[in-house]
Amino acid sequence: MFDEEEFQAALARPRLQGHVPTYLKSNRAEPIRVYQEHELQAMTKQWFVDFDRKLEHYSKAFDQDLTWVMTWAKKYWWSFLVRDMSINDELYAPDVRYTDVTTFGRTIVGIDDFVTYNFAFFDAIPDWRYDPLPDQVYIDVTPEGTVRTVIRYIGSGHWTGPLRLHPYDESAPTVWGNGTFLQCPAVDRYHFNADGLMQEGETLFDILDGLQRAAVLPSSDSWQLHTLFAASKIPAAASQLSTELQRRVTSLLRLG
């Protein structure tokens, strides 16, 4: 079960398995230096120190105790780092609603489906770890007292398995990892209910950036990517042709 000792032990525990390069073997336009695990651990430790200070400051500014958000953040981070879902009822509302670019516009509803979605990433990247970036957390309190946060973080790990997208099972569209080391930034938004549980959330990341960082998608100056994007001309041309035909038919009917 979670406690402060478990949290500190998780902070200090290495997770990444295998070789971690100095620079990503990516297809992005410029080299991307990799945060090594000791840097990620140091950043995360400092993030929690800074976040604690910010919560104390905002508690005074809003005249509302926000220190519970720190306990929630520790439980949330610990739960995912050690893959322990035993305290989910202390983190999420039973009908939690969540969106992610991998849902193709759908909304995940309920704790079970939220866990299934998260474990799709862990199945694809077994040593995947999340680390919040220093000084990149934002808190908002509405006039009604609703607490909302936005956190920017980075995910790191070796993409060795299939990443299944919605509905995250054997029937799902799947992107196959090539074993490369991936490090990719993302932004999460959380809204809490009156019981201090996540009621609504969202993960935003640039999937094109992520796939190029993992060398799954080719670079922007490659013929492969140009060919892939050029294929969009076919439905565009078909749509334009259909519109033009409709315009001409309408004109003929008016003349008649």
VENLIN-V259528 format. One record per backbone hydrogen bond with DSSP energy under -1.0 kcal/mol. CO is the residue of the C=O (numbers start at 1). NH is the residue of the N-H. If there is no record, write none. Layout:
((CO NH) (CO NH))
This chain:
((3 7) (4 8) (5 9) (6 10) (7 11) (8 12) (22 34) (24 26) (32 24) (36 40) (37 41) (38 42) (39 43) (40 44) (41 45) (42 46) (43 47) (44 48) (45 49) (46 50) (47 51) (48 52) (49 53) (50 54) (51 55) (52 56) (53 57) (54 58) (55 59) (56 60) (57 61) (58 62) (59 64) (66 69) (67 70) (67 71) (68 72) (69 73) (70 74) (71 75) (72 76) (73 77) (74 78) (75 79) (76 80) (77 81) (78 82) (79 84) (85 88) (87 90) (88 91) (88 92) (91 198) (93 96) (96 110) (97 201) (98 108) (99 203) (100 103) (101 104) (102 166) (103 106) (108 98) (110 114) (111 115) (112 116) (113 117) (114 118) (115 119) (118 122) (119 123) (120 124) (121 125) (124 160) (124 161) (125 128) (129 156) (131 154) (133 136) (136 152) (138 150) (140 148) (142 145) (146 142) (147 192) (148 140) (149 190) (150 138) (151 188) (152 133) (153 186) (154 131) (155 184) (156 129) (157 182) (158 160) (159 179) (161 177) (163 175) (165 168) (169 172) (173 165) (175 163) (180 159) (182 157) (184 155) (186 153) (187 204) (188 151) (189 202) (190 149) (191 199) (191 200) (193 196) (197 193) (198 93) (199 97) (200 191) (201 99) (202 189) (204 187) (206 210) (207 211) (208 212) (209 213) (210 214) (211 216) (211 217) (212 27) (212 215) (219 222) (222 226) (223 227) (224 228) (225 229) (226 230) (227 231) (229 232) (230 233) (231 234) (232 236) (233 237) (234 238) (235 239) (236 240) (237 241) (238 242) (239 243) (240 244) (241 245) (242 246) (243 247) (244 248) (245 249) (246 250) (247 251) (248 252) (249 253) (250 254) (251 255) (252 256))
